[in-house]
Amino acid sequence: MLYYLTEELVFPPPQFATRDGILAVGGDLRPERLLLAYQSGIFPWYSEGEPVLWWSPDPRFVMYPEDLKVSKSMKQVLKKGTFEITYDQNFTEVIEACSTVPRAGQMGTWIVPEMLAAYNHLHNLGLAHSVEAWKDGELVGGLYGVAIGNIFFGESMFAKASNASKAAFITLVRKLIEHKFQLIDSQVYTPHLASLGCIEVPRSEYLDTLRAGIQYPTLRGNWGEIL
C-alpha cells in the first residue's frame, strides 16, 4: 500500500514499503522533509514528470568505512596523485555533472531540476557535500551526498576520466574514517560500489545503525575547511 503525503511533515514507517521499496508518493523537497526522510531511512528517487517517490528498500546497500576495498591498480593511481581531490569546492558543477554524464545501462536521469535546487539548498545549509576529482585543472569526476550525525548518505557520482569517481570515493571514505563516521548509505546495489566494499544488509540492521548514528554531532559546514 502506497502512502500519499500531504503538507504535514511525516512519513509512514519504512517497514510499510512495497516489495520494490517504494514507501510514499508526493510531498515536497524542502530541507525539513529531506532531513526527516534521511533520518528515517527514506530517500527520494523519481523521474521528470512523475510525482516525488520516496523509497526505503530492503535490503539496503551500505558500506562500513573500515571495510573499504582498494585494488592494487587504484593504490597506484592514488599514490601517483593522478587526481587532485577537493571537498565542497564546486557542489553545483558536481551535481549537474551527475545529472548529465551518461552511465552504462542507464537511460536519462533522476536528478530533475527540483532535485538540483533542493540539494543545492542543503549544501548552502552546510549539510550536503561534494567531492571533486580534478585532472589538469578540469573537473573529471566526483560525488555528492548528505551528512547527518556520523552517517554519510551518498547520492550520486560521475566520471569523465577512468578511475576519477573511484579516487574521489576512496579518498572521501578515508577521511570519514578519520572523523569516525560509522556508515555510508549507498541505497541500492551497483557493481561499481560493490567492488569498493559496499554490501547489502537487511533494512532492519540499517535502521538500527542509522538511529544510533544520527545522535552524534553533525560535521556541518564547508568540508573543504573541515576535513
C-alpha positions as CSV (number, residue, x, y, z in Angstrom):
1,M,0.0,0.0,0.0
2,L,1.4,3.4,-1.0
3,Y,1.0,6.4,1.3
4,Y,0.2,9.8,-0.2
5,L,1.9,12.7,1.6
6,T,0.4,16.0,2.5
7,E,1.9,19.2,3.7
8,E,2.4,17.6,7.1
9,L,6.0,16.6,7.9
10,V,5.5,12.9,8.5
11,F,6.4,9.6,6.8
12,P,5.0,6.2,7.4
13,P,7.3,3.6,8.9
14,P,9.9,2.2,6.4
15,Q,8.6,-1.3,7.0
16,F,5.4,-0.3,5.1
17,A,7.3,0.0,1.8
18,T,6.3,-2.2,-1.1
19,R,8.4,-5.2,-2.1
20,D,10.2,-2.9,-4.6
21,G,11.0,-0.4,-1.9
22,I,8.5,2.4,-2.6
23,L,7.1,3.8,0.6
24,A,5.2,7.1,-0.3
25,V,4.2,9.4,-3.0
26,G,4.0,13.2,-3.1
27,G,5.1,15.9,-0.7
28,D,7.9,18.2,-1.5
29,L,11.7,18.6,-1.3
30,R,12.0,21.3,1.3
31,P,15.0,20.8,3.6
32,E,12.9,19.8,6.6
33,R,11.3,17.0,4.7
34,L,14.5,15.8,3.2
35,L,16.3,15.7,6.5
36,L,13.4,13.9,8.2
37,A,13.5,11.4,5.3
38,Y,17.2,10.6,5.7
39,Q,16.8,10.4,9.5
40,S,14.0,7.8,8.9
41,G,15.9,5.6,6.4
42,I,14.0,7.1,3.4
43,F,15.2,8.9,0.2
44,P,13.6,10.5,-2.9
45,W,14.1,9.0,-6.3
46,Y,11.9,9.7,-9.3
47,S,12.0,10.8,-12.9
48,E,10.9,14.1,-14.6
49,G,7.1,14.2,-15.0
50,E,6.5,11.9,-12.0
51,P,5.4,12.9,-8.5
52,V,8.1,12.6,-5.8
53,L,8.6,9.0,-4.9
54,W,10.0,8.0,-1.5
55,W,11.9,4.8,-1.1
56,S,13.2,2.5,1.7
57,P,14.4,-0.7,0.1
58,D,15.1,-4.0,1.8
59,P,17.9,-5.0,1.7
60,R,19.9,-1.7,1.9
61,F,23.2,-1.2,0.2
62,V,25.8,0.3,2.6
63,M,29.5,0.5,3.4
64,Y,31.1,0.2,6.8
65,P,34.0,2.5,6.2
66,E,36.6,0.2,7.6
67,D,35.7,-2.4,5.0
68,L,36.8,-0.2,2.1
69,K,38.5,-2.3,-0.6
70,V,41.2,-0.6,-2.7
71,S,42.6,-2.6,-5.6
72,K,46.3,-2.6,-6.4
73,S,45.7,-0.6,-9.5
74,M,43.8,2.1,-7.6
75,K,46.5,2.2,-4.9
76,Q,48.9,3.1,-7.7
77,V,46.5,5.7,-9.1
78,L,46.3,7.3,-5.7
79,K,50.0,7.0,-5.0
80,K,50.8,8.8,-8.3
81,G,48.5,11.6,-7.5
82,T,46.7,11.3,-10.8
83,F,43.8,13.3,-9.4
84,E,43.6,16.3,-7.1
85,I,40.7,15.6,-4.7
86,T,38.9,18.5,-3.1
87,Y,35.7,18.9,-1.0
88,D,32.8,21.4,-1.4
89,Q,34.8,23.4,-4.0
90,N,32.1,23.2,-6.7
91,F,29.0,21.5,-5.5
92,T,26.7,22.8,-8.2
93,E,29.0,21.6,-11.0
94,V,29.3,18.1,-9.4
95,I,25.5,17.6,-9.0
96,E,24.9,18.9,-12.6
97,A,27.5,16.5,-13.9
98,C,25.9,13.7,-12.0
99,S,22.7,14.5,-13.8
100,T,24.1,14.7,-17.3
101,V,27.1,12.4,-17.7
102,P,25.9,9.1,-19.2
103,R,26.2,5.8,-17.3
104,A,26.3,2.4,-18.8
105,G,22.8,0.8,-18.7
106,Q,21.0,3.9,-17.6
107,M,18.6,6.0,-19.6
108,G,18.1,9.6,-18.6
109,T,18.5,10.9,-15.1
110,W,16.5,11.0,-11.8
111,I,18.3,14.3,-10.8
112,V,15.5,16.5,-12.1
113,P,15.6,20.4,-11.7
114,E,13.7,20.2,-8.4
115,M,16.3,17.8,-7.1
116,L,19.1,20.1,-8.2
117,A,17.5,23.1,-6.4
118,A,16.8,21.1,-3.2
119,Y,20.3,19.7,-2.8
120,N,21.9,23.0,-3.6
121,H,19.8,24.4,-0.7
122,L,21.0,21.6,1.6
123,H,24.6,22.4,0.5
124,N,24.1,26.1,1.4
125,L,22.9,24.9,4.8
126,G,26.2,23.0,5.2
127,L,24.5,19.6,5.1
128,A,25.1,18.4,1.5
129,H,28.6,18.0,0.3
130,S,30.6,17.3,-2.8
131,V,33.9,15.6,-3.5
132,E,35.7,16.7,-6.7
133,A,38.4,14.9,-8.7
134,W,40.5,17.3,-10.8
135,K,43.0,16.5,-13.6
136,D,45.0,19.2,-15.2
137,G,42.6,21.8,-13.7
138,E,39.5,20.1,-15.1
139,L,36.7,18.6,-13.1
140,V,36.7,14.9,-14.3
141,G,34.8,13.1,-11.5
142,G,33.2,13.4,-8.2
143,L,30.2,12.6,-6.0
144,Y,27.8,14.3,-3.6
145,G,25.7,13.3,-0.6
146,V,24.3,14.4,2.8
147,A,25.9,14.0,6.2
148,I,23.8,13.7,9.4
149,G,25.5,12.6,12.6
150,N,28.2,10.1,11.7
151,I,26.3,8.8,8.7
152,F,27.1,9.8,5.1
153,F,24.2,9.4,2.7
154,G,25.7,9.0,-0.8
155,E,23.5,10.2,-3.6
156,S,25.3,10.1,-7.0
157,M,28.7,10.1,-8.6
158,F,30.1,10.7,-12.1
159,A,33.3,10.2,-14.0
160,K,34.6,11.8,-17.2
161,A,38.0,10.1,-16.8
162,S,38.8,6.5,-15.9
163,N,39.0,5.9,-12.1
164,A,38.1,9.5,-11.3
165,S,35.0,8.7,-9.3
166,K,36.7,5.8,-7.5
167,A,39.6,8.1,-6.5
168,A,37.1,10.6,-5.1
169,F,35.1,8.0,-3.2
170,I,38.2,6.2,-1.7
171,T,39.7,9.5,-0.6
172,L,36.4,10.5,1.0
173,V,36.0,7.2,2.8
174,R,39.5,7.5,4.3
175,K,38.6,11.0,5.5
176,L,35.3,9.7,7.0
177,I,37.2,7.1,8.9
178,E,39.4,9.8,10.4
179,H,36.3,11.6,11.6
180,K,34.8,8.4,13.0
181,F,31.9,8.0,10.6
182,Q,30.0,4.8,11.2
183,L,28.3,4.1,7.9
184,I,28.0,5.2,4.3
185,D,24.5,4.7,2.8
186,S,24.7,3.8,-0.9
187,Q,20.9,3.0,-1.1
188,V,20.7,0.3,-3.9
189,Y,23.2,-2.2,-5.3
190,T,25.7,-1.2,-8.0
191,P,28.7,-3.4,-9.1
192,H,30.9,-0.3,-9.1
193,L,30.4,0.3,-5.4
194,A,30.3,-3.4,-4.5
195,S,33.9,-3.6,-5.9
196,L,34.9,-1.0,-3.3
197,G,33.4,-2.8,-0.3
198,C,29.7,-1.9,-0.2
199,I,27.4,-4.7,0.9
200,E,23.7,-5.4,1.2
201,V,22.3,-5.6,4.7
202,P,18.7,-6.1,6.0
203,R,16.8,-2.9,6.3
204,S,16.3,-3.6,10.0
205,E,20.0,-3.7,10.6
206,Y,20.5,-0.5,8.6
207,L,17.8,1.3,10.6
208,D,19.3,0.3,13.9
209,T,22.7,1.7,12.8
210,L,21.0,4.8,11.5
211,R,19.1,5.5,14.7
212,A,22.4,5.4,16.7
213,G,24.4,7.3,14.1
214,I,22.2,10.4,13.8
215,Q,22.6,11.0,17.5
216,Y,26.2,12.1,17.0
217,P,27.1,15.8,16.2
218,T,26.9,16.6,12.5
219,L,30.0,17.8,10.7
220,R,28.3,20.8,9.3
221,G,29.8,23.5,7.1
222,N,32.3,23.6,4.2
223,W,34.2,20.3,4.2
224,G,37.0,21.9,2.3
225,E,37.8,23.8,5.5
226,I,37.0,20.9,7.9
227,L,38.2,17.6,6.5
